[in-house]
């Protein structure tokens, strides 16, 4: 499944339906740049989940503040617009995949 990109303007619409994982990241963050390819690779292997990237920058501060994002990379899991769980820090593909399966109830 292709990655989507969210910002403060379209965030609520993007996470509003189904299971959605949002990777909060920044270009200047080394661990974020390491996690990005992992997140994208896993997104191509798992169906039924929406994978979204949200770059924290000068123009996108409202959403991270709303969800208390203080450390990145941070992945928030949403179901139908409601936060289920958050994971902060670099995850390897196996850890990310296992977490997604737990969220899916697999």
Secondary structure, DSSP 8 states (H G I E B T S, - for coil): ---EEE-TTTHHHHHSSSEEEEEEE-TT-HHHHHHHHHHHHHHHH--S-EEEEEE-STT--HHHHHTT--SSSEEEEEETTEEEEEEES---HHHHHHHHHHHHT-
